[in-house]
C-alpha cells in the first residue's frame, strides 16, 4: 500500500511533463502539415540518382556497336 503513495505523485509528474511536451510541440508547428510528409514520399524527386535517358541511349549504342 505504501508503494501507491509513491507512484501517484510520480505518475502525476509524468502526466504534467507529457502535457508540457505536447504544448511545446504544438507551438513549434509539429502538427501543422500532417499530409505533407506522406505526399512527399510519393513524389519523384530522385532524378539526380536515376541515369539520364540520353546516357542510356549512348550506352545502348555502345553495347550494340
PDB file of N, CA, C and O in Angstrom:
ATOM      1  N   UNK A   1       0.819  -1.190   0.000  1.00  0.00           N
ATOM      2  CA  UNK A   1       0.000   0.000   0.000  1.00  0.00           C
ATOM      3  C   UNK A   1       0.867   1.259   0.000  1.00  0.00           C
ATOM      4  O   UNK A   1       0.477   2.297  -0.534  1.00  0.00           O
ATOM      5  N   UNK A   2       2.044   1.149   0.605  1.00  0.00           N
ATOM      6  CA  UNK A   2       2.930   2.304   0.641  1.00  0.00           C
ATOM      7  C   UNK A   2       3.482   2.643  -0.749  1.00  0.00           C
ATOM      8  O   UNK A   2       3.856   3.786  -1.012  1.00  0.00           O
ATOM      9  N   UNK A   3       3.530   1.633  -1.642  1.00  0.00           N
ATOM     10  CA  UNK A   3       4.030   1.854  -2.997  1.00  0.00           C
ATOM     11  C   UNK A   3       3.100   2.797  -3.751  1.00  0.00           C
ATOM     12  O   UNK A   3       3.562   3.632  -4.528  1.00  0.00           O
ATOM     13  N   UNK A   4       1.827   2.675  -3.535  1.00  0.00           N
ATOM     14  CA  UNK A   4       0.847   3.523  -4.231  1.00  0.00           C
ATOM     15  C   UNK A   4       1.048   4.984  -3.850  1.00  0.00           C
ATOM     16  O   UNK A   4       0.880   5.868  -4.691  1.00  0.00           O
ATOM     17  N   UNK A   5       1.396   5.245  -2.628  1.00  0.00           N
ATOM     18  CA  UNK A   5       1.596   6.625  -2.198  1.00  0.00           C
ATOM     19  C   UNK A   5       2.799   7.261  -2.901  1.00  0.00           C
ATOM     20  O   UNK A   5       2.860   8.482  -3.047  1.00  0.00           O
ATOM     21  N   UNK A   6       3.744   6.440  -3.333  1.00  0.00           N
ATOM     22  CA  UNK A   6       4.886   6.997  -4.065  1.00  0.00           C
ATOM     23  C   UNK A   6       4.632   7.010  -5.572  1.00  0.00           C
ATOM     24  O   UNK A   6       5.191   7.851  -6.276  1.00  0.00           O
ATOM     25  N   UNK A   7       3.795   6.091  -6.087  1.00  0.00           N
ATOM     26  CA  UNK A   7       3.530   6.040  -7.517  1.00  0.00           C
ATOM     27  C   UNK A   7       2.579   7.139  -7.975  1.00  0.00           C
ATOM     28  O   UNK A   7       2.730   7.648  -9.086  1.00  0.00           O
ATOM     29  N   UNK A   8       1.636   7.507  -7.178  1.00  0.00           N
ATOM     30  CA  UNK A   8       0.660   8.523  -7.588  1.00  0.00           C
ATOM     31  C   UNK A   8       1.332   9.863  -7.882  1.00  0.00           C
ATOM     32  O   UNK A   8       1.052  10.437  -8.934  1.00  0.00           O
ATOM     33  N   UNK A   9       2.188  10.389  -7.034  1.00  0.00           N
ATOM     34  CA  UNK A   9       2.858  11.653  -7.410  1.00  0.00           C
ATOM     35  C   UNK A   9       3.784  11.494  -8.616  1.00  0.00           C
ATOM     36  O   UNK A   9       3.926  12.419  -9.416  1.00  0.00           O
ATOM     37  N   UNK A  10       4.408  10.334  -8.748  1.00  0.00           N
ATOM     38  CA  UNK A  10       5.281  10.087  -9.902  1.00  0.00           C
ATOM     39  C   UNK A  10       4.495  10.105 -11.199  1.00  0.00           C
ATOM     40  O   UNK A  10       4.929  10.709 -12.180  1.00  0.00           O
ATOM     41  N   UNK A  11       3.357   9.457 -11.215  1.00  0.00           N
ATOM     42  CA  UNK A  11       2.533   9.436 -12.420  1.00  0.00           C
ATOM     43  C   UNK A  11       1.938  10.812 -12.705  1.00  0.00           C
ATOM     44  O   UNK A  11       1.770  11.183 -13.867  1.00  0.00           O
ATOM     45  N   UNK A  12       1.623  11.558 -11.681  1.00  0.00           N
ATOM     46  CA  UNK A  12       1.133  12.922 -11.889  1.00  0.00           C
ATOM     47  C   UNK A  12       2.241  13.780 -12.493  1.00  0.00           C
ATOM     48  O   UNK A  12       1.973  14.623 -13.349  1.00  0.00           O
ATOM     49  N   UNK A  13       3.478  13.574 -12.058  1.00  0.00           N
ATOM     50  CA  UNK A  13       4.618  14.303 -12.621  1.00  0.00           C
ATOM     51  C   UNK A  13       4.786  13.974 -14.103  1.00  0.00           C
ATOM     52  O   UNK A  13       4.957  14.881 -14.917  1.00  0.00           O
ATOM     53  N   UNK A  14       4.739  12.682 -14.467  1.00  0.00           N
ATOM     54  CA  UNK A  14       4.883  12.296 -15.868  1.00  0.00           C
ATOM     55  C   UNK A  14       3.718  12.801 -16.707  1.00  0.00           C
ATOM     56  O   UNK A  14       3.916  13.157 -17.868  1.00  0.00           O
ATOM     57  N   UNK A  15       2.520  12.842 -16.158  1.00  0.00           N
ATOM     58  CA  UNK A  15       1.371  13.385 -16.878  1.00  0.00           C
ATOM     59  C   UNK A  15       1.550  14.853 -17.186  1.00  0.00           C
ATOM     60  O   UNK A  15       1.284  15.293 -18.304  1.00  0.00           O
ATOM     61  N   UNK A  16       1.997  15.616 -16.204  1.00  0.00           N
ATOM     62  CA  UNK A  16       2.235  17.051 -16.414  1.00  0.00           C
ATOM     63  C   UNK A  16       3.377  17.248 -17.406  1.00  0.00           C
ATOM     64  O   UNK A  16       3.320  18.147 -18.244  1.00  0.00           O
ATOM     65  N   UNK A  17       4.413  16.413 -17.318  1.00  0.00           N
ATOM     66  CA  UNK A  17       5.536  16.501 -18.249  1.00  0.00           C
ATOM     67  C   UNK A  17       5.090  16.227 -19.684  1.00  0.00           C
ATOM     68  O   UNK A  17       5.522  16.921 -20.604  1.00  0.00           O
ATOM     69  N   UNK A  18       4.236  15.233 -19.887  1.00  0.00           N
ATOM     70  CA  UNK A  18       3.744  14.935 -21.236  1.00  0.00           C
ATOM     71  C   UNK A  18       2.881  16.063 -21.779  1.00  0.00           C
ATOM     72  O   UNK A  18       2.951  16.365 -22.970  1.00  0.00           O
ATOM     73  N   UNK A  19       2.072  16.691 -20.940  1.00  0.00           N
ATOM     74  CA  UNK A  19       1.250  17.819 -21.386  1.00  0.00           C
ATOM     75  C   UNK A  19       2.143  18.984 -21.793  1.00  0.00           C
ATOM     76  O   UNK A  19       1.865  19.652 -22.789  1.00  0.00           O
ATOM     77  N   UNK A  20       3.204  19.239 -21.045  1.00  0.00           N
ATOM     78  CA  UNK A  20       4.130  20.333 -21.378  1.00  0.00           C
ATOM     79  C   UNK A  20       4.831  20.044 -22.703  1.00  0.00           C
ATOM     80  O   UNK A  20       4.982  20.941 -23.533  1.00  0.00           O
ATOM     81  N   UNK A  21       5.260  18.796 -22.907  1.00  0.00           N
ATOM     82  CA  UNK A  21       5.921  18.424 -24.165  1.00  0.00           C
ATOM     83  C   UNK A  21       4.944  18.576 -25.330  1.00  0.00           C
ATOM     84  O   UNK A  21       5.336  19.041 -26.400  1.00  0.00           O
ATOM     85  N   UNK A  22       3.693  18.197 -25.145  1.00  0.00           N
ATOM     86  CA  UNK A  22       2.685  18.341 -26.197  1.00  0.00           C
ATOM     87  C   UNK A  22       2.455  19.808 -26.536  1.00  0.00           C
ATOM     88  O   UNK A  22       2.348  20.159 -27.711  1.00  0.00           O
ATOM     89  N   UNK A  23       2.379  20.656 -25.541  1.00  0.00           N
ATOM     90  CA  UNK A  23       2.171  22.088 -25.781  1.00  0.00           C
ATOM     91  C   UNK A  23       3.371  22.680 -26.523  1.00  0.00           C
ATOM     92  O   UNK A  23       3.188  23.487 -27.435  1.00  0.00           O
ATOM     93  N   UNK A  24       4.581  22.298 -26.154  1.00  0.00           N
ATOM     94  CA  UNK A  24       5.773  22.799 -26.844  1.00  0.00           C
ATOM     95  C   UNK A  24       5.778  22.330 -28.302  1.00  0.00           C
ATOM     96  O   UNK A  24       6.120  23.103 -29.197  1.00  0.00           O
ATOM     97  N   UNK A  25       5.403  21.071 -28.546  1.00  0.00           N
ATOM     98  CA  UNK A  25       5.389  20.552 -29.919  1.00  0.00           C
ATOM     99  C   UNK A  25       4.355  21.276 -30.770  1.00  0.00           C
ATOM    100  O   UNK A  25       4.611  21.563 -31.939  1.00  0.00           O
ATOM    101  N   UNK A  26       3.207  21.571 -30.209  1.00  0.00           N
ATOM    102  CA  UNK A  26       2.164  22.276 -30.960  1.00  0.00           C
ATOM    103  C   UNK A  26       2.607  23.702 -31.256  1.00  0.00           C
ATOM    104  O   UNK A  26       2.356  24.205 -32.351  1.00  0.00           O
ATOM    105  N   UNK A  27       3.255  24.357 -30.312  1.00  0.00           N
ATOM    106  CA  UNK A  27       3.707  25.730 -30.535  1.00  0.00           C
ATOM    107  C   UNK A  27       4.814  25.805 -31.577  1.00  0.00           C
ATOM    108  O   UNK A  27       4.927  26.813 -32.274  1.00  0.00           O
ATOM    109  N   UNK A  28       5.632  24.765 -31.703  1.00  0.00           N
ATOM    110  CA  UNK A  28       6.708  24.753 -32.699  1.00  0.00           C
ATOM    111  C   UNK A  28       6.215  24.332 -34.071  1.00  0.00           C
ATOM    112  O   UNK A  28       6.999  24.333 -35.020  1.00  0.00           O
ATOM    113  N   UNK A  29       4.943  23.971 -34.213  1.00  0.00           N
ATOM    114  CA  UNK A  29       4.379  23.642 -35.510  1.00  0.00           C
ATOM    115  C   UNK A  29       4.572  22.207 -35.933  1.00  0.00           C
ATOM    116  O   UNK A  29       4.566  21.908 -37.127  1.00  0.00           O
ATOM    117  N   UNK A  30       4.742  21.322 -34.988  1.00  0.00           N
ATOM    118  CA  UNK A  30       4.957  19.922 -35.296  1.00  0.00           C
ATOM    119  C   UNK A  30       3.757  19.298 -36.000  1.00  0.00           C
ATOM    120  O   UNK A  30       3.932  18.378 -36.798  1.00  0.00           O
ATOM    121  N   UNK A  31       2.550  19.769 -35.728  1.00  0.00           N
ATOM    122  CA  UNK A  31       1.347  19.151 -36.267  1.00  0.00           C
ATOM    123  C   UNK A  31       0.662  20.022 -37.312  1.00  0.00           C
ATOM    124  O   UNK A  31      -0.513  19.796 -37.601  1.00  0.00           O
ATOM    125  N   UNK A  32       1.344  21.004 -37.888  1.00  0.00           N
ATOM    126  CA  UNK A  32       0.712  21.882 -38.869  1.00  0.00           C
ATOM    127  C   UNK A  32       0.541  21.209 -40.220  1.00  0.00           C
ATOM    128  O   UNK A  32      -0.512  21.363 -40.839  1.00  0.00           O
ATOM    129  N   UNK A  33       1.529  20.472 -40.701  1.00  0.00           N
ATOM    130  CA  UNK A  33       1.466  19.839 -42.010  1.00  0.00           C
ATOM    131  C   UNK A  33       1.407  18.326 -41.828  1.00  0.00           C
ATOM    132  O   UNK A  33       2.438  17.652 -41.844  1.00  0.00           O
ATOM    133  N   UNK A  34       0.226  17.808 -41.657  1.00  0.00           N
ATOM    134  CA  UNK A  34       0.081  16.378 -41.395  1.00  0.00           C
ATOM    135  C   UNK A  34       0.158  15.543 -42.673  1.00  0.00           C
ATOM    136  O   UNK A  34       0.520  14.368 -42.606  1.00  0.00           O
ATOM    137  N   UNK A  35      -0.173  16.118 -43.843  1.00  0.00           N
ATOM    138  CA  UNK A  35      -0.193  15.343 -45.082  1.00  0.00           C
ATOM    139  C   UNK A  35       1.052  15.562 -45.930  1.00  0.00           C
ATOM    140  O   UNK A  35       1.301  14.777 -46.846  1.00  0.00           O
ATOM    141  N   UNK A  36       1.823  16.570 -45.669  1.00  0.00           N
ATOM    142  CA  UNK A  36       2.978  16.894 -46.495  1.00  0.00           C
ATOM    143  C   UNK A  36       4.020  15.796 -46.517  1.00  0.00           C
ATOM    144  O   UNK A  36       4.520  15.454 -47.589  1.00  0.00           O
ATOM    145  N   UNK A  37       4.354  15.249 -45.401  1.00  0.00           N
ATOM    146  CA  UNK A  37       5.367  14.195 -45.346  1.00  0.00           C
ATOM    147  C   UNK A  37       4.892  12.935 -46.043  1.00  0.00           C
ATOM    148  O   UNK A  37       5.679  12.247 -46.692  1.00  0.00           O
ATOM    149  N   UNK A  38       3.618  12.633 -45.914  1.00  0.00           N
ATOM    150  CA  UNK A  38       3.065  11.452 -46.575  1.00  0.00           C
ATOM    151  C   UNK A  38       3.046  11.600 -48.079  1.00  0.00           C
ATOM    152  O   UNK A  38       3.245  10.618 -48.794  1.00  0.00           O
ATOM    153  N   UNK A  39       2.812  12.802 -48.579  1.00  0.00           N
ATOM    154  CA  UNK A  39       2.772  13.032 -50.023  1.00  0.00           C
ATOM    155  C   UNK A  39       4.164  13.191 -50.615  1.00  0.00           C
ATOM    156  O   UNK A  39       4.376  12.840 -51.776  1.00  0.00           O
ATOM    157  N   UNK A  40       5.104  13.704 -49.857  1.00  0.00           N
ATOM    158  CA  UNK A  40       6.455  13.920 -50.363  1.00  0.00           C
ATOM    159  C   UNK A  40       7.143  12.613 -50.737  1.00  0.00           C
ATOM    160  O   UNK A  40       7.970  12.592 -51.648  1.00  0.00           O
ATOM    161  N   UNK A  41       6.819  11.543 -50.059  1.00  0.00           N
ATOM    162  CA  UNK A  41       7.459  10.261 -50.357  1.00  0.00           C
ATOM    163  C   UNK A  41       6.979   9.707 -51.687  1.00  0.00           C
ATOM    164  O   UNK A  41       7.657   8.877 -52.293  1.00  0.00           O
ATOM    165  N   UNK A  42       5.799  10.163 -52.155  1.00  0.00           N
ATOM    166  CA  UNK A  42       5.270   9.672 -53.413  1.00  0.00           C
ATOM    167  C   UNK A  42       5.781  10.455 -54.614  1.00  0.00           C
ATOM    168  O   UNK A  42       5.626  10.001 -55.748  1.00  0.00           O
ATOM    169  N   UNK A  43       6.381  11.611 -54.397  1.00  0.00           N
ATOM    170  CA  UNK A  43       6.852  12.430 -55.499  1.00  0.00           C
ATOM    171  C   UNK A  43       8.198  11.926 -56.004  1.00  0.00           C
ATOM    172  O   UNK A  43       9.004  11.397 -55.239  1.00  0.00           O
ATOM    173  N   UNK A  44       8.428  12.099 -57.303  1.00  0.00           N
ATOM    174  CA  UNK A  44       9.693  11.686 -57.895  1.00  0.00           C
ATOM    175  C   UNK A  44      10.673  12.834 -57.829  1.00  0.00           C
ATOM    176  O   UNK A  44      10.756  13.630 -58.764  1.00  0.00           O
ATOM    177  N   UNK A  45      11.395  12.933 -56.775  1.00  0.00           N
ATOM    178  CA  UNK A  45      12.402  13.977 -56.658  1.00  0.00           C
ATOM    179  C   UNK A  45      13.803  13.384 -56.609  1.00  0.00           C
ATOM    180  O   UNK A  45      14.751  14.049 -56.190  1.00  0.00           O
ATOM    181  N   UNK A  46      13.929  12.141 -57.036  1.00  0.00           N
ATOM    182  CA  UNK A  46      15.224  11.477 -57.013  1.00  0.00           C
ATOM    183  C   UNK A  46      15.790  11.355 -58.419  1.00  0.00           C
ATOM    184  O   UNK A  46      16.433  10.359 -58.747  1.00  0.00           O
ATOM    185  N   UNK A  47      15.550  12.376 -59.258  1.00  0.00           N
ATOM    186  CA  UNK A  47      16.032  12.332 -60.636  1.00  0.00           C
ATOM    187  C   UNK A  47      17.551  12.390 -60.705  1.00  0.00           C
ATOM    188  O   UNK A  47      18.143  11.900 -61.666  1.00  0.00           O
ATOM    189  N   UNK A  48      18.184  12.975 -59.710  1.00  0.00           N
ATOM    190  CA  UNK A  48      19.645  13.030 -59.704  1.00  0.00           C
ATOM    191  C   UNK A  48      20.255  11.640 -59.565  1.00  0.00           C
ATOM    192  O   UNK A  48      21.352  11.393 -60.066  1.00  0.00           O
ATOM    193  N   UNK A  49      19.564  10.741 -58.897  1.00  0.00           N
ATOM    194  CA  UNK A  49      20.093   9.405 -58.673  1.00  0.00           C
ATOM    195  C   UNK A  49      19.826   8.483 -59.858  1.00  0.00           C
ATOM    196  O   UNK A  49      20.493   7.460 -60.011  1.00  0.00           O
ATOM    197  N   UNK A  50      18.837   8.845 -60.710  1.00  0.00           N
ATOM    198  CA  UNK A  50      18.498   7.996 -61.855  1.00  0.00           C
ATOM    199  C   UNK A  50      19.404   8.341 -63.041  1.00  0.00           C
ATOM    200  O   UNK A  50      19.784   9.502 -63.189  1.00  0.00           O
ATOM    201  N   UNK A  51      19.753   7.391 -63.871  1.00  0.00           N
ATOM    202  CA  UNK A  51      20.572   7.682 -65.044  1.00  0.00           C
ATOM    203  C   UNK A  51      19.790   8.524 -66.040  1.00  0.00           C
ATOM    204  O   UNK A  51      18.579   8.358 -66.189  1.00  0.00           O
ATOM    205  N   UNK A  52      20.478   9.417 -66.714  1.00  0.00           N
ATOM    206  CA  UNK A  52      19.852  10.312 -67.678  1.00  0.00           C
ATOM    207  C   UNK A  52      19.474   9.510 -68.927  1.00  0.00           C
ATOM    208  O   UNK A  52      20.238   8.631 -69.327  1.00  0.00           O
ATOM    209  N   UNK A  53      18.302   9.782 -69.571  1.00  0.00           N
ATOM    210  CA  UNK A  53      17.889   8.999 -70.747  1.00  0.00           C
ATOM    211  C   UNK A  53      18.872   9.085 -71.901  1.00  0.00           C
ATOM    212  O   UNK A  53      19.042   8.109 -72.632  1.00  0.00           O
ATOM    213  N   UNK A  54      19.530  10.238 -72.088  1.00  0.00           N
ATOM    214  CA  UNK A  54      20.479  10.339 -73.196  1.00  0.00           C
ATOM    215  C   UNK A  54      21.701   9.469 -72.944  1.00  0.00           C
ATOM    216  O   UNK A  54      22.269   8.911 -73.883  1.00  0.00           O
ATOM    217  N   UNK A  55      22.110   9.349 -71.692  1.00  0.00           N
ATOM    218  CA  UNK A  55      23.259   8.497 -71.399  1.00  0.00           C
ATOM    219  C   UNK A  55      22.892   7.030 -71.578  1.00  0.00           C
ATOM    220  O   UNK A  55      23.750   6.204 -71.890  1.00  0.00           O
ATOM    221  N   UNK A  56      21.606   6.702 -71.378  1.00  0.00           N
ATOM    222  CA  UNK A  56      21.161   5.331 -71.593  1.00  0.00           C
ATOM    223  C   UNK A  56      21.217   4.970 -73.082  1.00  0.00           C
ATOM    224  O   UNK A  56      21.619   3.868 -73.453  1.00  0.00           O
ATOM    225  N   UNK A  57      20.795   5.943 -73.942  1.00  0.00           N
ATOM    226  CA  UNK A  57      20.830   5.683 -75.376  1.00  0.00           C
ATOM    227  C   UNK A  57      22.262   5.531 -75.846  1.00  0.00           C
ATOM    228  O   UNK A  57      22.575   4.680 -76.679  1.00  0.00           O
ATOM    229  N   UNK A  58      23.133   6.377 -75.293  1.00  0.00           N
ATOM    230  CA  UNK A  58      24.537   6.286 -75.661  1.00  0.00           C
ATOM    231  C   UNK A  58      25.140   4.967 -75.218  1.00  0.00           C
ATOM    232  O   UNK A  58      25.963   4.382 -75.922  1.00  0.00           O
ATOM    233  N   UNK A  59      24.727   4.502 -74.048  1.00  0.00           N
ATOM    234  CA  UNK A  59      25.237   3.236 -73.546  1.00  0.00           C
ATOM    235  C   UNK A  59      24.706   2.083 -74.389  1.00  0.00           C
ATOM    236  O   UNK A  59      25.406   1.095 -74.612  1.00  0.00           O
ATOM    237  N   UNK A  60      23.451   2.215 -74.862  1.00  0.00           N
ATOM    238  CA  UNK A  60      22.869   1.173 -75.699  1.00  0.00           C
ATOM    239  C   UNK A  60      23.573   1.089 -77.044  1.00  0.00           C
ATOM    240  O   UNK A  60      23.774  -0.003 -77.576  1.00  0.00           O
ATOM    241  N   UNK A  61      23.950   2.240 -77.596  1.00  0.00           N
ATOM    242  CA  UNK A  61      24.651   2.236 -78.877  1.00  0.00           C
ATOM    243  C   UNK A  61      26.014   1.593 -78.740  1.00  0.00           C
ATOM    244  O   UNK A  61      26.464   0.863 -79.623  1.00  0.00           O
ATOM    245  N   UNK A  62      26.666   1.874 -77.621  1.00  0.00           N
ATOM    246  CA  UNK A  62      27.981   1.290 -77.415  1.00  0.00           C
ATOM    247  C   UNK A  62      27.890  -0.216 -77.289  1.00  0.00           C
ATOM    248  O   UNK A  62      28.773  -0.944 -77.742  1.00  0.00           O
ATOM    249  N   UNK A  63      26.790  -0.687 -76.655  1.00  0.00           N
ATOM    250  CA  UNK A  63      26.641  -2.116 -76.457  1.00  0.00           C
ATOM    251  C   UNK A  63      26.363  -2.820 -77.786  1.00  0.00           C
ATOM    252  O   UNK A  63      26.821  -3.942 -77.998  1.00  0.00           O
ATOM    253  N   UNK A  64      25.599  -2.155 -78.700  1.00  0.00           N
ATOM    254  CA  UNK A  64      25.271  -2.800 -79.973  1.00  0.00           C
ATOM    255  C   UNK A  64      26.404  -2.670 -80.984  1.00  0.00           C
ATOM    256  O   UNK A  64      26.507  -3.474 -81.910  1.00  0.00           O
ATOM    257  N   UNK A  65      27.255  -1.661 -80.811  1.00  0.00           N
ATOM    258  CA  UNK A  65      28.346  -1.458 -81.774  1.00  0.00           C
ATOM    259  C   UNK A  65      29.417  -2.464 -81.617  1.00  0.00           C
ATOM    260  O   UNK A  65      30.405  -2.433 -82.350  1.00  0.00           O
TER     261      UNK A  65
END
